[in-house]
Amino acid sequence: MPDAPRVTVTVHGPDPLSRAGVVRHLRHEPTIELIDRPRPFGDAFGDAFGDEPRGTVAVMLAERLDARAGAELRRLVRGGEQRVVLVTGELRETELMAVVEYGVRAVLWQHRATPRRLLRAVHRAARAARTDPCGVDQRLTEHFVQQP
């Protein structure tokens, strides 16, 4: 994406190894500017005082959408200033509807997430308006359509 504008990105998730892997892939992209975020999921102190760095796009890693991950998603999309790309391993249909309602801009399966797909999702999310539909990995939607 040589003509794409530079996008500021933060990476969020409870697993430091997964975060480090995503950071490693994005760090070498000339169209990405990573903003350091050392805490796993937002803590009450950093966010309460508004001193947590925010990017144009937040990449959130969550194996499944449990209560903690849901709370983090809501915190990230609050105010609509940053767009969220969710990379997940497991997501039920009701959870998919919830993340769309939260305002998540793109959803990718962990097992299908490649550096190229992640980069495309980040750039699409950065360009997306708040009213644009969520970009969902095609196999994710096929999975739901095929279920009885």
C-alpha positions in Angstrom: 0.0 0.0 0.0 2.6 2.5 -1.1 0.1 5.4 -1.6 -1.8 4.8 1.6 -1.6 7.6 4.3 0.2 6.9 7.5 -2.1 5.5 10.3 -1.4 5.6 14.0 -2.1 2.3 15.7 -2.3 0.9 19.2 -2.3 -2.8 20.0 -4.4 -4.2 22.8 -4.9 -7.6 24.3 -4.2 -9.7 27.4 -1.5 -11.9 26.0 1.9 -10.2 25.7 3.2 -12.7 23.2 0.3 -12.1 20.8 0.6 -8.3 21.2 4.4 -8.6 20.5 3.7 -10.6 17.3 1.3 -8.1 15.9 3.6 -5.2 16.8 6.5 -7.0 15.1 4.5 -7.3 11.9 3.2 -3.8 11.9 6.4 -2.1 13.0 8.0 -2.6 9.6 5.2 -1.2 7.6 5.9 2.3 6.3 2.3 3.3 6.4 1.9 2.4 10.1 3.0 4.4 13.1 2.8 2.4 16.3 2.0 4.0 19.6 3.4 2.2 22.6 0.8 0.8 25.0 2.4 -1.3 27.7 -0.7 -2.3 29.7 -2.6 -5.5 28.6 -6.2 -4.2 28.8 -7.0 -0.7 30.0 -6.7 -0.2 33.7 -8.9 2.2 35.6 -6.1 4.6 36.3 -4.6 5.2 32.9 -8.0 5.7 31.2 -9.6 7.6 34.0 -7.1 10.5 33.7 -7.1 10.5 29.9 -3.4 10.0 29.7 -3.5 6.8 27.7 -2.1 7.3 24.1 -4.8 6.8 21.4 -4.2 5.9 17.8 -6.4 6.3 14.8 -6.9 2.6 14.9 -6.8 0.2 17.9 -6.1 -3.5 17.1 -7.6 -5.6 19.8 -6.7 -9.2 20.3 -9.1 -11.4 22.1 -9.3 -15.2 22.0 -13.0 -14.9 22.9 -15.4 -12.1 23.7 -15.7 -12.5 27.5 -16.8 -9.8 29.9 -13.3 -8.3 30.2 -12.8 -8.2 26.4 -16.3 -6.7 25.9 -15.5 -4.0 28.5 -12.3 -3.2 26.7 -14.0 -3.0 23.3 -16.6 -0.6 24.7 -13.8 1.5 26.3 -11.9 1.6 23.0 -14.8 2.7 20.8 -16.1 5.2 23.4 -16.3 8.7 21.9 -15.8 7.4 18.3 -12.3 8.9 18.0 -10.5 5.6 17.3 -11.6 2.8 15.1 -11.2 -0.8 16.3 -10.1 -3.9 14.4 -10.9 -7.1 16.4 -8.8 -10.2 15.9 -10.5 -13.1 17.6 -10.3 -16.9 17.8 -13.9 -17.5 18.8 -17.1 -15.4 18.2 -20.7 -16.5 18.4 -23.3 -14.9 16.3 -24.7 -12.8 19.2 -21.2 -11.6 20.0 -20.7 -10.6 16.4 -23.9 -8.5 16.6 -22.6 -7.0 19.8 -19.2 -6.0 18.4 -20.9 -4.4 15.4 -23.2 -2.5 17.7 -20.1 -1.4 19.7 -18.8 0.2 16.5 -15.9 -2.2 15.7 -14.8 -1.5 12.2 -13.3 -4.9 11.2 -13.3 -8.5 12.5 -10.7 -11.1 11.6 -10.3 -14.7 12.7 -7.0 -15.3 14.4 -6.2 -18.5 12.4 -6.8 -16.5 9.1 -5.1 -13.3 10.2 -1.9 -12.7 8.1 0.2 -9.6 8.2 -1.3 -8.5 4.8 -4.9 -9.1 5.9 -4.3 -7.2 9.2 -2.7 -4.3 7.3 -5.7 -4.1 4.9 -8.1 -4.2 7.9 -6.2 -1.4 9.7 -6.3 0.8 6.6 -9.9 0.1 5.9 -10.8 0.9 9.5 -8.8 4.1 9.3 -10.8 5.2 6.2 -14.2 4.1 7.5 -16.8 6.5 8.6 -18.7 5.7 11.9 -21.8 4.8 9.8 -20.0 2.4 7.4 -20.8 -1.3 7.9 -18.3 -3.4 9.8 -15.8 -5.3 7.7 -16.1 -8.9 8.7 -13.8 -11.6 7.4 -15.8 -13.5 4.7 -15.3 -16.9 6.2 -16.7 -15.6 9.5 -20.0 -14.6 7.8 -20.0 -17.8 5.8 -19.7 -19.7 9.1 -22.8 -18.1 10.4 -24.8 -18.4 7.2 -24.1 -22.2 7.1 -25.2 -22.9 10.6 -28.8 -24.2 11.1 
